[in-house]
Structures are given as structure tokens and as C-alpha cells.
Amino acid sequence: MKQENSNKETEYTGTIVKGIGGFYYVEASGDVYECKAKGLFRKEGITPMVGDRVCIRPGEHQDFVLSRVLPRRNAFVRPPVANVDVVLAVSAAADPKPNFLLLDKLILMAEKKDAQVILVFNKADLAREDFACQVRQRYRATGYPLFFVSALKRDTLQGLKEMLKGKKIMLTGPSGVGKSSLANALGGFSMETGAISEKTLRGKHTTRHVELLGAEGLFIFDTPGFTSFSLLDMEPAELKEYYPDFTPWARDCRFGGCAHILEPDCGVKEGVRQGAISSLRYEAYVKLYQELQERKKQKRY
């Protein structure tokens, strides 16, 4: 890690790989520099994030200063990371059993941020015999890549690893599904893992800060886990735009602004009736739509 440089005119471009205790660690030109953000950032309302492409320059006291944050592809609030290429939405096939409503929320989060979605079901060796078939039926019309793997069996991970090479990846999903174990198996990392709590059937949180790790051609955000998720900054009418399985059928709706809920002559509901769109995924859509409507109503009062 570099902390000094005598050339005051030098400016490096790099990526923030860790932020902790007011310091940012920037990888640039093969080295990692410990930096403080310039004071003007706070005044301008700029908060650097792990994953940001930034410019750094030597400071006044043999240190380095983070001088500019370059334009972002995207930025997430929870966890606070930027420039995510792929959201790996991880569920457990069993122990704990998958929460499909939460999974659909994670997919929406990724879609809204224009990140590629890949669905991963870990602990596939523990699943019941018909589990994979049912999941494929639910998501087949979305076009999302779908993998059934076991972090304990490296041979199940090869296809997924090839798809992820060279990408900045955020693993997301409830705690206890084996995100850290999966990352370790994919890239040879050494993330701390935790056992399932017998009382809550949830994983114990093991990650305390955000860090971007790179190994074997993979770049993975190591982020704190979470056990709940809510849809933020989305209007009810916007929700349908993030369902790729609805798109071909929505062209046949009688009304241009069809929400695919109560309207007559709805192409999406016809797609559900014909089995082209999963009825379970559609039912989850209706629940999310109602959740957003209720939140909007509460904001008025």
C-alpha cells in the first residue's frame, strides 16, 4: 500500500476497493493508495463509494487525496457500492427455504439500476427432487441466467464462473444462503463465513464493511448481509417496466397504461392464463404493486 509520492503534479486514476474509518483505499497502476477525500466533497454532497472510478493525487504531507469521482454506471444505497456490472441474486435451495417475493424485489433493484441479473440457488444438493424444475418454470420467460450450485462442489460452479469473468459482481440475498462461501469457491477468496442460527434459521452476519475483492478474473463486492428489503423510489405504474417476461404480452393490452391488475383485455393476464407467464410470479407482482400503492397512499398523509 502506497502512502507517499513526491511528484505533486501526478494524478492517478483507479478504483476504490475499500472505505473504512474515513479513509479510502484506491487501487491504481497495480498499487493500493490510502487516501482521504478532499474537503470539498462534503460541501458538494458527494460521497465516494466502493467501486467508484476516481482520480487521486499527492497531498501536502506525503499522503494522497481523492480529488475526483468519475461518472458512475450505477450506485446502490444498501449496500453502498457503485459501478456494479452483475447482481448475483443468491437464494438457498433449502436451509433456509427460498423467499421468492424477496428474490423478485432483488431482481427489481438490479433491473432499476441497469445491472445484469443472474439467479443462483446455492445448496442445490439439499433441494427436493422437483425443486429445479419448479424454479425454471417460474423464471423461464424472464431470460435471466439461472444456476443451481453448491459452494462445496467446485464442479457445479464452472459455468457460472465463466459468465462472471471480468465483471464487478454484487452478491445479494438474505443471510444464511451461503454468499460468502459461494464467493470463496468462485474466486478463491477468504471471506469469513457464519453458521445458521438455530433459533432464527438465518445466517449470522459476518461482513462488517464493504470491500471490492479481485482474484481469478473476478471482482466481487464483499458487503454486509441483510434480512429484509423494501422497494424504494419506485412508482406503482413503474413496476411493470422491470418485468421482461411481461413485455411481449403487454403489446396486446387494450389500454396503453395498463397496470395488468384490474383492466379488461390485458395481454399480460392472457399470458398468465396460457401459462407463458408464471402465475406465481404474476401473483408476486400483484403483491408488490399493492405494496407500492399502499406506501404511496401513506406518504400523502
matplotlib code that plots the C-alpha trace (Angstrom):
import matplotlib.pyplot as plt

x = [0.0, 1.4, 1.2, 3.8, 4.7, 7.0, 5.5, 2.8, 1.6, 1.0, -2.7, -3.7, -7.0, -8.1, -10.9, -12.0, -11.6, -12.4, -13.6, -13.3, -12.8, -12.8, -10.1, -10.5, -8.2, -7.7, -6.2, -4.4, -1.5, -1.0, -0.7, -3.2, -3.2, -4.6, -6.5, -8.6, -11.4, -10.9, -12.9, -15.0, -16.8, -18.9, -19.9, -20.9, -22.8, -20.5, -20.0, -17.4, -18.4, -16.5, -16.4, -16.1, -13.6, -11.7, -8.7, -6.2, -3.2, -0.4, -1.4, 0.6, 2.1, 3.3, -0.2, -2.8, -6.0, -9.1, -9.7, -12.5, -15.2, -15.7, -19.2, -20.9, -22.7, -25.0, -25.0, -26.7, -27.6, -27.9, -25.1, -23.3, -21.5, -21.0, -20.5, -22.0, -22.0, -23.8, -26.2, -25.9, -29.3, -28.5, -31.0, -30.7, -32.5, -33.0, -31.9, -33.3, -36.1, -36.1, -38.2, -39.4, -41.0, -37.7, -35.9, -38.3, -37.5, -33.8, -34.3, -36.2, -33.4, -30.9, -33.2, -33.8, -30.0, -29.3, -27.2, -27.3, -29.3, -28.1, -30.2, -28.2, -29.6, -26.9, -27.1, -28.7, -27.6, -30.1, -33.1, -36.1, -36.1, -38.6, -37.2, -35.1, -38.0, -40.4, -37.9, -37.2, -40.9, -41.3, -38.4, -38.1, -39.8, -37.6, -34.4, -32.3, -29.4, -30.2, -27.8, -28.2, -24.9, -23.2, -20.4, -19.0, -18.8, -16.5, -17.5, -21.0, -19.6, -17.6, -20.4, -21.2, -17.6, -17.0, -20.0, -18.7, -15.1, -14.0, -17.2, -17.8, -20.2, -22.5, -23.8, -27.1, -29.7, -30.8, -28.2, -27.7, -27.8, -24.1, -23.0, -19.5, -19.0, -20.0, -17.7, -14.8, -15.5, -15.8, -12.7, -10.5, -11.3, -11.1, -14.3, -15.5, -18.5, -21.0, -23.2, -27.0, -28.6, -30.8, -33.1, -33.9, -32.9, -30.9, -27.2, -25.1, -23.8, -20.1, -19.2, -18.8, -17.7, -17.8, -14.8, -14.1, -12.1, -10.3, -9.0, -9.0, -10.5, -13.4, -14.2, -16.7, -18.2, -18.0, -20.9, -22.8, -25.8, -29.4, -32.6, -35.2, -35.7, -38.2, -38.9, -37.7, -38.1, -40.5, -44.0, -46.6, -47.0, -43.2, -43.1, -44.3, -41.3, -38.9, -40.6, -39.1, -41.5, -44.4, -43.0, -44.1, -47.7, -48.1, -48.3, -51.7, -53.2, -56.2, -55.0, -51.6, -51.1, -52.4, -51.1, -52.0, -54.2, -57.9, -58.0, -60.0, -58.4, -55.0, -52.3, -50.2, -53.1, -53.8, -50.1, -50.6, -53.8, -52.0, -49.1, -46.5, -46.0, -45.7, -48.9, -46.7, -44.5, -47.6, -49.2, -46.0, -46.1, -49.6, -48.5, -45.6, -47.9, -50.2, -47.3, -46.2, -49.7, -50.1, -46.7, -47.8, -51.1, -49.3, -47.0, -50.0, -51.0]
y = [0.0, 3.4, 6.5, 8.9, 10.4, 13.4, 14.4, 16.9, 17.1, 13.3, 12.2, 8.6, 7.0, 4.0, 2.2, 2.4, -1.1, -0.3, 2.5, 2.4, 5.0, 8.0, 6.5, 5.2, 2.6, 3.1, 0.5, 2.3, 1.2, -2.0, -0.4, 0.4, 4.0, 5.1, 8.4, 11.0, 12.6, 16.3, 18.5, 20.0, 16.7, 17.1, 20.6, 19.3, 16.4, 13.8, 10.5, 8.2, 4.6, 1.3, 0.6, 4.2, 5.1, 8.1, 10.3, 10.7, 13.0, 13.5, 15.7, 18.1, 15.7, 12.6, 11.4, 11.1, 12.9, 11.6, 14.5, 13.4, 10.8, 9.9, 9.3, 6.2, 3.4, 3.0, 3.4, 1.4, 2.7, -0.6, -1.7, 1.5, 0.4, 1.8, 0.6, -2.9, -5.0, -8.0, -8.6, -12.2, -12.8, -15.7, -17.9, -21.2, -24.2, -25.3, -24.4, -21.7, -22.2, -19.6, -16.4, -15.8, -12.5, -11.2, -12.6, -10.7, -7.5, -8.0, -8.6, -5.3, -3.5, -4.8, -4.0, -0.4, 0.1, -1.4, -4.2, -7.7, -10.2, -13.8, -16.1, -18.5, -21.2, -22.5, -25.7, -27.4, -30.8, -30.3, -29.5, -31.8, -33.6, -31.3, -28.0, -27.1, -27.8, -25.6, -22.7, -22.9, -22.8, -19.7, -17.7, -19.3, -16.4, -13.7, -14.7, -14.4, -16.9, -19.5, -21.7, -24.5, -24.9, -26.0, -23.9, -27.1, -28.7, -26.7, -28.6, -27.1, -23.6, -23.6, -22.3, -19.5, -18.6, -18.3, -15.9, -13.7, -13.2, -9.6, -8.3, -6.4, -8.6, -7.9, -10.9, -10.2, -12.1, -12.9, -14.0, -17.8, -18.6, -19.0, -15.9, -15.8, -19.5, -19.1, -16.1, -18.1, -21.0, -18.9, -16.8, -18.4, -15.6, -15.9, -14.2, -15.0, -17.3, -17.9, -20.8, -20.7, -19.7, -22.5, -20.0, -17.8, -20.1, -17.1, -16.8, -14.8, -11.6, -11.9, -8.9, -5.6, -3.2, -3.0, -4.2, -5.0, -8.2, -9.4, -12.8, -15.3, -12.7, -12.0, -8.7, -9.3, -6.7, -8.2, -6.5, -6.8, -9.1, -8.1, -9.9, -7.5, -5.4, -2.9, -1.3, 2.4, 5.2, 3.5, 4.5, 1.7, 2.4, 2.0, -1.6, -3.4, -1.9, -4.2, -7.5, -8.7, -11.7, -9.3, -7.3, -9.4, -9.8, -6.1, -5.1, -6.8, -4.8, -2.7, 0.3, 1.8, 2.5, -1.0, -2.0, -5.6, -5.7, -5.0, -3.8, -5.7, -7.2, -7.3, -9.1, -10.0, -11.7, -13.6, -14.7, -15.9, -17.8, -19.5, -20.5, -18.4, -16.2, -17.9, -17.5, -17.5, -14.7, -12.7, -13.1, -11.8, -8.8, -8.0, -8.1, -5.8, -3.4, -3.3, -2.7, 0.3, 1.7, 1.5, 3.2, 6.0, 6.4, 6.7, 9.4, 11.6, 11.7]
z = [0.0, -1.0, 1.2, -0.2, -3.5, -4.1, -7.5, -6.7, -10.3, -10.6, -10.8, -10.9, -12.0, -10.1, -8.3, -4.6, -3.2, 0.4, 2.6, 6.4, 9.1, 6.8, 4.6, 1.1, -0.4, -4.2, -6.5, -9.3, -11.6, -9.7, -6.2, -3.4, -2.1, 1.2, 0.6, 2.3, 0.3, -0.4, 2.0, -0.9, -1.4, 1.7, 0.7, -2.8, -1.3, -2.9, -1.0, -2.6, -2.8, -3.1, -6.8, -7.9, -10.5, -9.0, -9.5, -6.7, -6.3, -3.8, -0.8, 1.3, 3.9, 2.0, 1.7, -1.1, -1.7, -3.5, -5.8, -8.3, -8.5, -12.2, -13.7, -12.4, -14.3, -11.2, -7.5, -4.8, -1.3, 0.6, 0.3, -0.7, -3.9, -7.4, -10.9, -10.4, -13.6, -12.3, -9.4, -8.4, -6.7, -4.3, -2.7, -0.9, -2.4, 1.2, 4.7, 4.7, 2.2, -0.6, -0.3, -3.8, -3.0, -1.7, -4.7, -7.1, -5.1, -5.5, -9.3, -9.4, -7.6, -10.2, -13.1, -12.0, -11.7, -15.1, -13.8, -15.3, -13.3, -12.6, -10.4, -8.3, -6.0, -3.6, -1.6, -4.6, -3.3, -0.4, -2.6, -3.2, -6.5, -8.3, -7.0, -10.0, -12.4, -10.5, -10.3, -14.0, -14.7, -12.6, -14.3, -17.7, -19.5, -17.9, -19.8, -16.7, -16.5, -13.8, -11.9, -9.3, -7.5, -4.3, -2.9, -1.6, -5.0, -7.3, -10.4, -10.2, -10.4, -13.6, -15.9, -13.5, -13.1, -16.8, -17.1, -14.4, -15.5, -15.8, -14.2, -11.0, -9.1, -6.1, -4.3, -2.7, -0.9, 2.7, 5.1, 5.6, 1.9, 1.6, -0.2, 1.4, 0.8, -2.8, -3.3, -1.7, -4.0, -7.1, -6.7, -4.1, -1.6, 2.2, 3.2, 6.7, 6.8, 9.5, 10.6, 10.5, 13.8, 15.1, 16.7, 13.7, 10.8, 9.5, 8.9, 11.3, 9.8, 9.2, 6.9, 8.7, 5.9, 2.1, 0.1, -3.6, -3.8, -7.0, -7.8, -10.6, -13.0, -10.7, -8.8, -6.0, -3.6, -0.1, 1.7, 4.9, 4.7, 5.4, 6.4, 4.9, 1.8, 0.7, -2.7, -2.7, -5.1, -7.4, -8.5, -8.8, -12.5, -13.0, -11.6, -14.8, -16.8, -14.9, -15.8, -19.1, -19.1, -19.4, -22.3, -25.3, -23.9, -22.8, -26.5, -26.7, -23.8, -24.8, -22.7, -23.1, -19.4, -18.4, -14.9, -15.6, -12.4, -12.9, -16.5, -19.1, -22.2, -20.6, -22.6, -19.6, -17.8, -21.0, -21.0, -17.4, -18.5, -21.3, -19.0, -20.9, -17.7, -14.4, -12.3, -9.1, -10.4, -11.6, -8.1, -6.6, -9.0, -7.8, -4.1, -4.9, -6.8, -3.9, -1.5, -3.6, -3.8, 0.0, 0.5, -1.9, 0.0, 3.3, 2.0, 1.3, 4.9]

ax = plt.figure().add_subplot(projection="3d")
ax.plot(x, y, z, "-o")
ax.set_aspect("equal")
plt.show()
